[in-house]
Amino acid sequence: EVLRHPSPVLIIQLLRFTYAHDTQSTEKLLSPISFPVSGLSLDPFLFETWFNMPMLPAAYDLQAVCAHSGSKSAAHGHYVAYAQERSGEWYEFNDERVSPVASMEAEVQSPFLLANSYLLFYHRR
């Protein structure tokens, strides 16, 4: 399918859980998934691209990430969030602890986020 009107906000839910029929339970998928902090382009999926029409680029920048850790089940675990402030600074939210993130470009390549990222929130440029 093609996109006709890209939205100002793009939310991507990564498939991190699957149902195992043999054990009748959910299981976590730990496959590493990389994603960009800036410049996620949806141009190849735009209606205008498919029909060689003029268009505004649909480029998105990451605004927040939610990660699930601590369990291989959807029923248990812990959520950690990363979000960008209007100033451009990134922070990690882990229960009552809020910590600055030195480099989100490096953080998204960490083994933790590669294997545990669950929701990605992007904002259109």
C-alpha contacts under 8 A as a table, 3 or more apart, distances in Angstrom:
res1	aa1	res2	aa2	distance
1	E	45	F	7.39
2	V	45	F	4.97
2	V	46	L	5.35
2	V	47	F	5.36
2	V	50	W	7.97
3	L	6	P	6.26
3	L	45	F	5.85
3	L	46	L	4.68
3	L	47	F	5.56
4	R	46	L	6.12
4	R	47	F	5.26
4	R	48	E	7.75
5	H	46	L	7.98
6	P	46	L	7.87
6	P	58	A	6.83
7	S	10	L	6.61
7	S	124	R	7.46
8	P	123	H	5.89
8	P	124	R	4.93
9	V	121	F	7.27
9	V	122	Y	5.77
9	V	123	H	4.71
9	V	124	R	6.09
10	L	60	Y	7.84
10	L	121	F	5.96
10	L	122	Y	4.96
10	L	123	H	6.28
10	L	124	R	7.58
11	I	119	L	7.04
11	I	120	L	5.68
11	I	121	F	4.67
11	I	122	Y	6.23
12	I	119	L	5.73
12	I	120	L	5.04
12	I	121	F	6.54
13	Q	118	Y	5.95
13	Q	119	L	4.66
13	Q	120	L	6.50
14	L	117	S	7.37
14	L	118	Y	5.16
14	L	119	L	6.17
14	L	120	L	7.92
15	L	18	T	7.69
15	L	29	L	7.56
15	L	118	Y	7.32
16	R	28	K	5.54
16	R	29	L	4.79
16	R	30	L	6.94
16	R	116	N	7.71
16	R	118	Y	6.48
17	F	26	T	6.25
17	F	27	E	5.43
17	F	28	K	4.46
17	F	29	L	5.57
17	F	73	S	7.63
17	F	74	A	6.63
18	T	26	T	5.45
18	T	27	E	5.38
18	T	28	K	6.52
18	T	29	L	7.12
19	Y	24	Q	6.95
19	Y	25	S	5.75
19	Y	26	T	4.38
19	Y	27	E	6.18
20	A	23	T	5.64
20	A	24	Q	5.49
20	A	25	S	5.51
20	A	26	T	5.91
20	A	27	E	6.64
21	H	24	Q	4.72
21	H	25	S	7.07
25	S	73	S	7.81
26	T	73	S	5.65
26	T	74	A	6.06
26	T	75	A	7.88
27	E	72	K	5.65
27	E	73	S	5.05
27	E	74	A	6.84
28	K	71	S	7.74
28	K	72	K	4.68
28	K	73	S	5.60
28	K	74	A	6.80
29	L	72	K	7.84
30	L	115	A	4.90
30	L	116	N	6.69
31	S	114	L	7.75
31	S	115	A	5.75
32	P	111	P	7.73
32	P	114	L	4.58
32	P	115	A	4.55
32	P	116	N	7.91
33	I	114	L	5.11
33	I	115	A	6.55
33	I	117	S	7.82
34	S	108	V	7.17
34	S	109	Q	6.95
34	S	114	L	5.84
35	F	108	V	7.25
36	P	39	G	6.86
36	P	40	L	6.19
36	P	61	D	7.88
36	P	62	L	7.32
36	P	105	E	7.93
36	P	108	V	7.85
37	V	40	L	7.68
37	V	61	D	5.92
37	V	62	L	4.95
37	V	104	M	7.20
37	V	105	E	6.25
37	V	108	V	7.61
38	S	60	Y	6.48
38	S	61	D	4.24
38	S	62	L	5.97
39	G	59	A	5.37
39	G	60	Y	5.43
39	G	61	D	5.69
40	L	59	A	5.42
40	L	60	Y	4.93
40	L	61	D	6.41
41	S	44	P	7.62
41	S	57	P	7.65
41	S	58	A	5.77
41	S	59	A	4.51
41	S	60	Y	6.37
42	L	45	F	5.52
42	L	46	L	6.72
42	L	57	P	7.93
42	L	58	A	5.42
42	L	59	A	6.47
43	D	46	L	5.27
43	D	49	T	6.64
43	D	57	P	6.18
43	D	58	A	5.63
43	D	59	A	7.59
44	P	49	T	6.24
44	P	50	W	7.64
45	F	49	T	7.14
45	F	50	W	7.63
46	L	49	T	5.34
46	L	50	W	6.69
47	F	50	W	5.33
47	F	51	F	6.48
48	E	51	F	5.24
48	E	52	N	5.74
48	E	53	M	4.65
48	E	54	P	6.46
48	E	55	M	6.08
49	T	52	N	5.11
49	T	53	M	6.31
49	T	54	P	7.98
49	T	55	M	7.68
50	W	53	M	7.88
58	A	124	R	6.74
58	A	125	R	7.54
59	A	124	R	5.81
59	A	125	R	5.86
60	Y	122	Y	5.71
60	Y	123	H	5.29
60	Y	124	R	4.29
60	Y	125	R	5.67
61	D	122	Y	5.29
61	D	123	H	5.42
61	D	124	R	6.42
61	D	125	R	6.87
62	L	65	V	7.88
62	L	120	L	7.24
62	L	121	F	5.97
62	L	122	Y	4.36
62	L	123	H	6.42
63	Q	83	A	5.81
63	Q	84	Q	5.32
63	Q	120	L	7.93
63	Q	121	F	5.54
63	Q	122	Y	5.30
63	Q	123	H	6.41
64	A	81	A	7.13
64	A	82	Y	5.34
64	A	83	A	4.16
64	A	84	Q	6.25
64	A	120	L	6.12
64	A	121	F	5.04
64	A	122	Y	7.12
65	V	81	A	5.62
65	V	82	Y	5.09
65	V	83	A	6.53
65	V	117	S	6.77
65	V	118	Y	7.40
65	V	119	L	5.67
65	V	120	L	4.77
65	V	121	F	6.23
66	C	79	Y	6.79
66	C	80	V	5.87
66	C	81	A	4.44
66	C	82	Y	6.47
66	C	117	S	5.99
66	C	118	Y	5.64
66	C	119	L	5.01
66	C	120	L	6.66
67	A	79	Y	5.55
67	A	80	V	5.26
67	A	81	A	6.21
67	A	113	L	6.78
67	A	116	N	5.12
67	A	117	S	4.18
67	A	118	Y	5.06
67	A	119	L	6.91
68	H	77	G	6.55
68	H	78	H	5.63
68	H	79	Y	4.63
68	H	80	V	6.58
68	H	116	N	5.37
68	H	117	S	6.54
68	H	118	Y	6.41
69	S	72	K	8.00
69	S	77	G	5.56
69	S	78	H	5.23
69	S	79	Y	6.35
69	S	80	V	7.87
69	S	116	N	6.05
70	G	76	H	7.75
70	G	77	G	4.76
70	G	78	H	5.85
71	S	74	A	7.56
71	S	76	H	5.90
71	S	77	G	4.76
71	S	78	H	7.73
72	K	76	H	7.84
72	K	77	G	7.79
73	S	76	H	5.72
73	S	77	G	7.28
74	A	77	G	7.22
79	Y	94	N	7.43
80	V	92	E	7.24
80	V	93	F	5.89
80	V	94	N	5.04
80	V	95	D	7.48
81	A	92	E	5.84
81	A	93	F	5.04
81	A	94	N	6.70
82	Y	90	W	6.88
82	Y	91	Y	5.55
82	Y	92	E	4.47
82	Y	93	F	6.00
83	A	90	W	5.64
83	A	91	Y	5.53
83	A	92	E	6.73
83	A	93	F	7.86
84	Q	87	S	7.87
84	Q	88	G	5.82
84	Q	89	E	5.58
84	Q	90	W	4.34
84	Q	91	Y	6.39
85	E	88	G	5.36
85	E	89	E	5.38
85	E	90	W	6.19
85	E	91	Y	7.67
86	R	89	E	7.37
89	E	100	P	7.50
89	E	101	V	7.59
90	W	100	P	6.00
90	W	101	V	5.27
90	W	102	A	7.60
90	W	103	S	7.80
90	W	104	M	6.78
91	Y	98	V	6.58
91	Y	99	S	5.50
91	Y	100	P	4.37
91	Y	101	V	5.19
92	E	98	V	5.62
92	E	99	S	5.16
92	E	100	P	6.22
92	E	101	V	6.42
93	F	96	E	7.37
93	F	97	R	6.11
93	F	98	V	4.74
93	F	99	S	6.77
94	N	97	R	5.20
94	N	98	V	6.30
95	D	98	V	7.82
101	V	104	M	6.37
101	V	107	E	7.76
103	S	106	A	5.37
103	S	107	E	6.20
104	M	107	E	4.68
104	M	108	V	6.08
105	E	108	V	5.72
105	E	109	Q	7.01
106	A	109	Q	5.33
106	A	110	S	6.65
107	E	110	S	5.16
107	E	113	L	7.14
108	V	113	L	5.63
108	V	114	L	6.60
109	Q	113	L	6.82
109	Q	114	L	6.19
110	S	113	L	5.59
110	S	114	L	6.11
111	P	114	L	5.10
111	P	115	A	6.12
112	F	115	A	5.56
112	F	116	N	5.85
112	F	117	S	7.88
113	L	116	N	5.04
113	L	117	S	5.05
114	L	117	S	6.30
117	S	120	L	7.57
